[in-house]
Amino acid sequence: MARYELVKRSVALITLTNPPVNALSSPVRHAIANSMERALSDPKVRAVVICGENGRFCGGADIREFAGPLRGPPLIPVLEAIEAGDKPVVAAIEGMALGGGFELALFCHYRIAQSKARLGLPEVTLGILPAAGGTQRLPRLIGIPAALEMITTGRHISAQEALKLGIVDQVTDQNACETALEFALKAVGKPLSPRRVSTLTTPCPPDLDALLEAATMQVKKKTPGVMAPLACIQAVRAAATMPYSKGMKRESELMATLFNSGQARALQYCFFAQRTAGKWTLPSGAQWNNSKPREIRSAAVIGLGTMGRGIVVSLARVGISVIAVESEKKLLENGRQMVIGMLERDAKRRGVSASLNLLKFTLSLQDLKDVDLVIEAVFEDMALKKRVFQELSKVCRPGTLLCTNTSGLDVDALAGVTDRPHLVAGMHFFSPAHVMKLLEVVCGPRSSSETIATAMSLGKKMGKVSVAVGNCPGFVGNRMLKPYLDQATFLLEEGATPEQIDKALEDFGFAMGVFRMSDLAGLDVGWRVRKESGLTGPDVDPKNPPRKRQGRRYCPIPDMVCEQGRFGQKTGRGWYKYDKPGDTNAKPDPLIQNLLETYRSRYGIQPRNISDQEIIERCLFVLANEGFRILEDGMAARPEDIDVIYLFGYAFPRHRGGPMFYASMVGLERVLERLEHYHQAHPDVPHLEPSALLKKLVACGSPPVQQWREHIKTMRSHL
Ligand SMILES: C[C@H](O)[C@H](C)C(=O)SCCNC(=O)CCNC(=O)[C@H](O)C(C)(C)COP(=O)([O-])OP(=O)([O-])OC[C@H]1O[C@@H](n2cnc3c(N)ncnc32)[C@H](O)[C@@H]1OP(=O)([O-])[O-]
């Protein structure tokens, strides 16, 4: 899949034609090999230019081919023929040159980049390493430190930075292909050997070992337990210490240790899951590619609390005019100052001017009559939200979309108090809203496909990873979080400590364990929700046994911690103690240890030694089990959506793929067996009872996660 043309009477133009990103699939590799052979053997041809169709050079190897046995010509020999040839080959880089696409360019003798092009070796983000010479050739071209940074981070760099580093020979604002053709003609007759990167000596920093040691420490700290970055460092070490051919051999040895690893499969699953998540469907048959979104030019945000402020910033920085509303003058002024500060800092970080002219602040809902869309972000209280939606429905023109940022209340109940239930949906942002990438778009039973299409595309415009979910308590993310948090506190009752549970989860790959995360979020948030839902507080019937609620096991330890004013980092004490309020350095607190011992002796609980394996199994299998129930209920369309929600909203370690992918990697049979085991031990914890879908999938031979959808389709769907 490459087009071969002779242009300007003596230049062979090879155009990669494999939309959408001209990935180096087997047919493309064949075509490049054949085209190069033709160009090198044709006496009329004096130079070659390689470019990509549709203004995109090449997105690298075809990741879809990794799932099966690799077919077709291996990439390296195809590329070596380019460098070894006796005619200058120029890469015309438009759009992107990533991974194998970047390596293809590195085998060319010259590289021309269009000024908007992005270049990089993102293989590490897929759990592998640049395996077509990238780890050996880039260091030879730009030196160890710069190459190490690009290869261990997978960062995409601009054409300008690539020029500065010496990766590309020219940057043009014009069409790179035209520029490359001129450049190629001028390169005819010039010596090629100095342009063959494989012949270059890697510039070696005097403190090589120290540099590589520091890089190793850094990736171990930043991504504990993740294999690929460490293998990348080893490969770059080879570039500094071995001759080219030996280094290439070392590179492929290291690639072999990664290619079939669970981490690589998980990270490649995440790559496609993130792209699948945007492809939503509704029971009506409406879906992402047959529902036209409305364009949103003006919006309003009701409530300038933590969430409201972040939402205003997320809208304004993508050029949408925003009217921000508060109920009191003091709150409005406070909100205005904080939003302006956030926008200015954000603009400074991005090197652009802050779009303050797009902002308006008001105390009156009347000012919202002409906006295209409203996002309500007031206090999480249904009665208050209903009053706001009733008012909006009177004030806003008939076509205005009304969205709520509730984190779990009934969206359809809000729709029900308006004159436009079809124009109501949930847009559930995650805190801080201008930082967190996840957006749950909640489809109420009466939300129209145009409303969902608009919310999803607005999310994409704001740079969010948007996932369509059904309208149920807690939607997807928070609904799954509850049984996960419950298991963690039940394990405390039975003998574990917050430190032990957090360490097990952090060793698994979470940046923060559940108790450190709760201290960061603030323990009072969950306490208020438990009080409002009658689980604790003055409204609880005193005859209720303290460790039972509605016949289910209940753990009052979190309430006891909050009753002592321990709300986490913000009070300097929570599950851990901190030097002062707002401090982030968590230290074990003997007072919590005492509280647990007192609690266990009060309820006659004999503490037992709990293994890290049990902690992981109970916390993560119960998470996946609730995920299966959500799929059964049709509140999520596919497991990929659930995994994307946990990857982008709850910091689930990416090299584990997400709770559903992890369950499939462990083996559904094992997950079922362990849940049955734990449910037998804890019959008063319904969340441990294996879901029907899990049992069904095991009965069907535990198909891979990508095939679960077939089995889900037969169940009822709300999406
Ligand atoms: C030897 C060598 O050392 C090694 C071994 C390798 O080379 S490993 C491979 C290294 N390469 C990468 O890591 C680059 C991965 N791609 C991206 O980062 C982005 O795609 C993009 C290039 C910056 C474009 O972003 P976009 O926002 O404009 O569109 P999109 O929605 O993301 O993508 C548009 C569509 O193209 C699909 N796609 C993109 N890149 C692909 C690839 N490399 N292989 C297969 N499919 C790919 C993607 O799934 C989506 O499909 P669908 O959903 O439409 O069905």
The ligand as an ORCA input file, in Angstrom:
! r2SCAN-3c Opt
* xyz -4 1
  C       8.595     -0.827     15.121
  C       8.249      0.231     16.054
  O       9.370      0.481     16.819
  C       7.132     -0.052     16.985
  C       6.834     -1.479     17.154
  C       5.939      0.811     16.642
  O       5.918      1.534     15.711
  S       4.633      0.706     17.722
  C       3.499      1.952     17.160
  C       3.992      3.303     17.571
  N       3.032      4.304     17.141
  C       2.218      4.879     18.015
  O       2.226      4.601     19.186
  C       1.237      5.908     17.482
  C      -0.151      5.512     17.881
  N      -1.149      6.420     17.326
  C      -1.345      7.633     17.878
  O      -0.703      8.084     18.806
  C      -2.467      8.441     17.293
  O      -3.380      7.584     16.701
  C      -1.989      9.444     16.237
  C      -1.178      8.794     15.230
  C      -1.246     10.561     16.938
  C      -3.278     10.053     15.541
  O      -4.121     10.543     16.541
  P      -5.625     11.013     16.135
  O      -6.237     11.508     17.393
  O      -5.558     11.882     14.991
  O      -6.387      9.696     15.653
  P      -6.706      8.386     16.501
  O      -8.145      8.357     16.826
  O      -5.751      8.242     17.603
  O      -6.387      7.261     15.412
  C      -7.188      7.139     14.252
  C      -7.387      5.672     13.998
  O      -6.120      5.088     13.650
  C      -5.834      3.996     14.492
  N      -4.369      3.969     14.699
  C      -3.588      5.007     15.030
  N      -2.296      4.616     15.111
  C      -2.257      3.302     14.806
  C      -1.212      2.324     14.692
  N       0.065      2.634     14.900
  N      -1.563      1.063     14.365
  C      -2.865      0.742     14.140
  N      -3.922      1.623     14.218
  C      -3.603      2.881     14.535
  C      -6.615      4.287     15.770
  O      -6.888      3.119     16.485
  C      -7.891      4.904     15.209
  O      -8.690      3.838     14.744
  P     -10.239      3.923     14.811
  O     -10.600      4.165     16.230
  O     -10.645      5.078     13.938
  O     -10.717      2.595     14.313
*
